[in-house]
Amino acid sequence: MKGPNIKGSIRQRLVAMLLLSAGAIGVLLYVVVQSVASQIAQESQDNILAASAISILDSARVQQGEISIDLPYSALSMLDSVTDERAFYAIRLNDDFLSGYEKLPRSQDFEGRDTIFQSASYLGQDVRIASTRRSYSIEGNQAFLEVSVAQTLTGLNQTLARMSRISLGVGVGFFVFSAVIAMLIAQSTIRPLHRLTESVSRRGPADLRPVAAPVPQEMAPLVVSLNSLMGRLQKSLSQSEHFIAEAAHRVRTPLAIVRTQAEITLRRVEKEENRKSVREMIRAIDESSRTAGQLLDHAMVTFRTDNLADETVDLHDLIADVVARLKPVSELKDISVVIQSVEPATIRGDAILLQSALHNILDNAIKYSSGQTEVAISLTTSARMAKIVIADSGAGFQTTDTKTLLKRYARGENADGVVGSGLGLTIVDEVMRAHGGSIQLSNNDGGGACVTLSFPLH
């Protein structure tokens, strides 16, 4: 059987798309966390620098036309309490330097703001500077007192590096977590497809019922198409079976008429070579008639196994009925059909199919046995099984026959000279499998074939 044309995997494609999305979100999460952490850290330092500068500015006093500043201890100590950074300050009145670090970078671009911030380099280190100013009236003139407070950025950069590592860990952790979730989501998404596959694969070759298992909305068109295909296939098979049954029925009646005329002709023919030809004709007619009958039986079995009846079947009554039906055939060959030990047993199943199966086995036993012999039937039960054993005194099965005789049109090596179609055991096997049972072919110790039909008891 040619395999499917496989191109890609839904699971792999879904996982790849989920992982790609998770990776993009992870990168975005890293950038956002890094940006927010940097902004918060910068704002915290700026607020402390501004508070320190304002604290110094608040200590300024105008006395006798001069500004005096009593530098408060807390102004710079609040910077040391947060980090171990170095702190600098500068105090200017307009453009005149009053106190602190004279070369501390200065920005006069206040543009209506009271406090401005800038990043610069001072004494070979990166610093952050907060500058604030306030207007004073000195001897009738307006003057601006400007205070700048700076702090190095080494600790801040270390904090940002640590936050970067944390945000990177958060991003990687999110990606790993998302990968696990992606696997679970992919598995959960394709699980309905697996259930549908298992539901169809568990069916037998003759089970063409519509798929009734619940499926997601996206799979509904697939199920509708599958059910439509099985419906068309069921219709095609049904038409084929009906054609075979009709053909077998229409062929069997004319063959019976031809056989009757051939027997009449055989009585009238005197030459031995002509009588031999007529006998060969009768044999060919018998084989054709039996094949037509077996085809009809097989079509019936195929149809009924798809619509199996569920009724109580008494196996003892079944055996007695089949033996009675074949009594004329067995008596014609002078063969005794003996019902030996029979234990009471009932099963659930299709009585017509079970009768057909047992009829085929017993008919074969009679057909392959020589005259003045015996065919024995027994019925035994155990805790869970009921077994019907049919043993004859014929040639038995060849060693290799038991592996192939259940196939269609297969006949044993000892079937030469015996009319048959090769469908009898196939019919029996299909009936047994439809009832959850099995057929076993073997040979008796003393010679002859032995067929065991095993049924599960309910």
N, C-alpha and C positions, 0 to 999 in steps of 0.2 A: 504494500500500500504506500502510495506516495505521501510523504510528510507535508505539513503545512508550509506555506511560504512565510517564514518568520522574518519580520523586519522590526527590530527595536523591541523595547520592553516598556509597557505602561508603568510598571513599578519603578524602573530605573529612571524613566523620563519624569515621573512625578517627584521622585526623591531628588533628582538633579534640580528641578525647578524650585522645590522647597528649600534645598540647601543654598541655591543661588540667592533666593530671597532672604534667607537667614543670614548669609554672608554680607549682603548689602545692608541689612538692618544692623548687623553687628558692627560694621564699619561706621555707619551713621551714629550708632549708640556711642562708640568710642569717641568720635569727633564731638558729639554733643556734650558728653560727660567731661571731656577734656576742656572744651570751651567754657562750660558753666563753671567748672572748678577753677579755671584760670581767672575768670571774671570775678567770682566770689572772693578768691584770695587777693586779687588786685584791689577790689573795692574795700576789703577789710583793712588792707595796709593803707590805702588812701584815706579812709575814715580816721585811722589812728594818727596819721601824719597831720591831717587837717585839724584834728582835735588838739594835738600838741602845739601846732602853730597858733591856733586861736587862743590857747591857754597862755602862751607867751604874750600875744597881742593884748589880752585882757589885763595883763599886769602893768601895762604902760600907763604913766601918769604925766600930765602937763603941769608943771610947777614953775611959776615965774618966767614963763615964756620958753621953758625948756622941757624936753621929754626925758623922763627917767623911767627906766625899766628894771624891775626887780625880778630877775629870771627865776621863775618858780621851779622847784625841784621836780615836781610831778610832770612838768612839760616834756622832759626827755626820758624820765624813768619809765613812763608808760610804754615807750618803745622797747626798752630793755626787758620789760616784763613779758613781752610777747615772744620775742626771738632774741638771739644772741647777735643781732646785726649791729653794725656801727652806725651811730647817729651823728648828724651834723646840723648846724643851724646858721643862719645869717640874718642880721637885723639892719635894715637900711631906712633912712629917712629921705624920701625922694631919691636922689642919686648918691647920697652920702652914706658910706658904710659906718655903722655904729658898733656892731659886736658880732662875734662868731667867726665863721670861716669866710674870709673875704672873697676867695676865688670860687666859692660854691656857685654853680651855674644858675643864672637868673633869667626869668622870662617875664617881660612886662606886658605881655599880650593878654590883659585881663578882659577887655572887651565887655565891660559892664558886669563882670562876675567878681565876686568877692574872693573866691578861692580858685586857683588853677593848679593842675598837676602836669608833671612832665617827667620823662625818663631821660637820663643823661649819664655821662661817665665822669667820675671824679676820683682822683687819686688812684687811677688804674682799676677802678671797680664800677660796676653798674649800680646806679642809685636811682631811687624814686624820690621826687621832690614835690612837696606841697607848699604853695606860696599863697599867702593871704595878706590883705592890706586894709587899712582903715584910715579915714580922713580926720585930721586934727586941725584946729585953728591955733596958730602960733603967732602972737603979736600981730593979729589981724590978717595974717596970710594963711592960705590953705596948704597943708602939707600932708603927704601920704606916708604913713609908717608901714613898711613892708617886712613881713617875717617869713622866712623860708626854712622849712625843716626837711632834712633828707635822711634817707636810710638805705643801706646797701641791700641788694637783692639776692644775695647768696642763699639765705635761708628760704626765701620765697621760691627761688628756682629749684631748690631741693624738694620743697613741698610740692611744687608743680610736677617735678619728675616722679615723685611718689604717687601723686594722683594720676599721672599718665600711666604708670604701671598698673595701678588699681583699675583704671578705666579699660586698659588693654585686657586685664584679666577678666573684667566684667564682659567685654565684647567676646573674648574667646569662650568664656563659660556659656554665654548666651548662644554662641554658635554650636557648641557641643550639645547643649540642651536641645536646641532647635533641631539638630541632626537626629537625635534620639526620637523627638516628637515627629519628625518627618518620616522616619522609618515606621513608627506606629501608625501614623496617618495613612501612609502608602499601603501598609498591610490591611488596615481597616477599610480603605477605599476599594481595594481589589478583592476583599473577602467575599462580597456577593457574587463576583465573577467566578471565584473558586467554588462557591456553593452550587452555582448553576452548572459548572463543569462536572462536579461530582454527581449532581443529580442526574445529568444526562449519561455520564459514563457508567453509573451503576445499573443502568437499564439493560435489559436483555436485548438481543438483536431484533426481537419481534415486538418490543414495547415502543409503540409510536404514539403514546398518549401526549396531549399537549402539556407543555411545562406549566405547572400551576404554582410553583414556588414564588413567594414574594420577592420582587427585585426592585432596585431603585428606579426612579423615573427615567434616568439616562439609559438604562438597559432595556427599557420596555420595547423600543423598536426592534432590538436584537431578538428578544423573546418572541415578539409577534412574527418576525420573519422566520424564526426557527420553528414555531408552531405551524406556520403556513407551509413550510417545507415538509414537515412530518405529516401534515394533513394530505398533501399531494402524494407523498410517498405511500401513506397508508391506503389512499385510494388506488394508486397504481398496483400495489401488492394485492389488494382485495380483488381488483379486476383480473389480475393474473391468476389468483387462486380460483376465482369463479370460472375463468376460462378453462383451467386445467380440469376442474370438477365437471364442467359441462362437456368438455371434450371426452373425458374418461367415460362419462355416462352415455354419451352418444356412440362411442366406439364399442362399449361393452355389449350393448343389445345386438347390433349387427353381428358381432363376433359369436355370440351365442347361437344365432341362427345359422351362421356359416358352419359352426362346429357340429350342429345337429345334422346338417346336410352332409358334412364330411363323414360322420359316423354311418349315415345311411349308405353313402357311397362305398364305405369300407366293407360293408356287408355284401355288396353286390360285386365287388371286384374279386376276380379269381386269381389273376397272376400275382405272384409273390412280390415282384419288383414294383408293381402298381400299388399293392397293399402297403408296401414299405413307404412309398411316396405319400400315400394318404395319411399314414400314421404320423409321418414327419409334419404333414400339414396340420393335423390335429394338435400335435405338440406345440407348434408355433402359435396356433390359435389360443391354446391354453396359456402360454406365456404372455401373449398380448392381452388376453382377458384379465389375467392376474395382475399384470402391470397397470392396466387401466383401473382395476379395483383398488390397488394400493395407492395410485395417484389420487383417487377419489378420497380414500381414507386419510391420506396425508394432507390434502386440502382441508378436510374437515377438522383434523387435529390442529392444523395451523390456525384456523379460524377460532376454534373453541379455546385454545390456550391463551389467545389474546382477550377472550371474554370468559374466563374460567368460572364455571358454576361452583357454588359453595353449598354442598348438601352432604348429609350423613350417608356414608356408604358402608354397608356391612360386607366385609371381605369374604366371609363364608358364603353368603348368598351370591356374591359376585362370582366366586369360583364355581359354585354349583350351576349357575346359569350358563357360564361359558362352556363347561363340560357338556351340558345337555345340548347346547347348540352344535357342538362338534362331534357329538356321538355318532351320527350317520357316517361322517368321514372316517372316524377311527374304526368303526365296525367294518367299513368297506375294505380297510387294510388289515383287518383282524388284529387290531392293537387295542389293548385294554388301558383305559385311563382310570387310574386309581387315586382316589382322594384319601390320603393317609391321615396323619395327625393334623387336626384342625382346632386351633384355639380361637375363642371368640375375640373379634377385633373389629373396631369401626374407625374410620378416618373421615376427614372432611375433604371433599373434592368433587370432581366431575365424573359421575357414574358412567357416562357414555365413553369418555376418553379412557377411563380405567378398564372398561370392558373391551375396548379396542386393543389396548396394550396387552392384556392377558390373552385375548383371542389370537393375536399375532404370535405370542410366545408358544402357546399350546399348539397352534396350527403348524409352526415350524417343527416342534417336537414330534408331532405325528408324521409330518412330511418326510423328515430325515430318519425315521425309525423303520426298521424292517418289520415284516409281518410276524405275528405271534410273539410280540414283545409287549413291554409295559411302559407306560408313562406315569410317573408318580408325582403327585402334587401334595405339598404340605404347607400349613400356615402356622407360624410360631410367633410369639410376642415376647418382648422384653419390657423393661421399664419405659423406654422411649421409642422403640421401633417395632414395627410389624413386618415380617418377612414371608413372602410367598416363594417357595422353591419348586421349580419344575425340572425334573430329571428324566431323561430318556435313555434308551439303550442303543442309540445310533452310533455313528462314527465319532461324534464329539467335535470339539473345536481344535484346529491346528494352533500351535503355539503363537504364531504371528497373527492369527485371525482376530483374537480378542481385542487387539489395539485398533483395528480398522473396520470391524463389522458394524460399528454404530454409525459410520458415515453413509451418506446417501449412495445408493446403487452399488455398495460394496457387498461382495459375496465371498464366502469361504472357499478354500481350495478343494473341499469335498462336495461342492455344489454342482459339479458336472452331472448332467443327466436328471437334475431335479428342477422342476419348474419354479421360478422365483423372479422377483424384481429387484431385490436388494434394498427395499424400503421398509421392510417389516421391523427390523431392530431399530432403524432410525425413528420410526413412529413411536416405538416403545420408549426410547431414550428421551424424546421430546416430552412425552406424557409424564414420565417419571420426574424430569427436571421441573416441569410445570407444577408438580405437586410437592416439590421439595425432597423428592426421593432419589433413588439411584438404581441402576441395573448393573449386575455383575455377571460376567461370563466365565465359566470354568468347566472342568471335566470331572466326572465321577471317578472314584478310585477304581471301580470295576469296569470302566469304559462308559462312553456315552456323555452327552452334554448336560450341563447343569446351569440353569439360569436362576438368579436370585433377584427378586424385586423387593427393595427395602423402602418402607413408608414411615415417615415420622408420625407418631401418635400425638394427638392434641389433648 
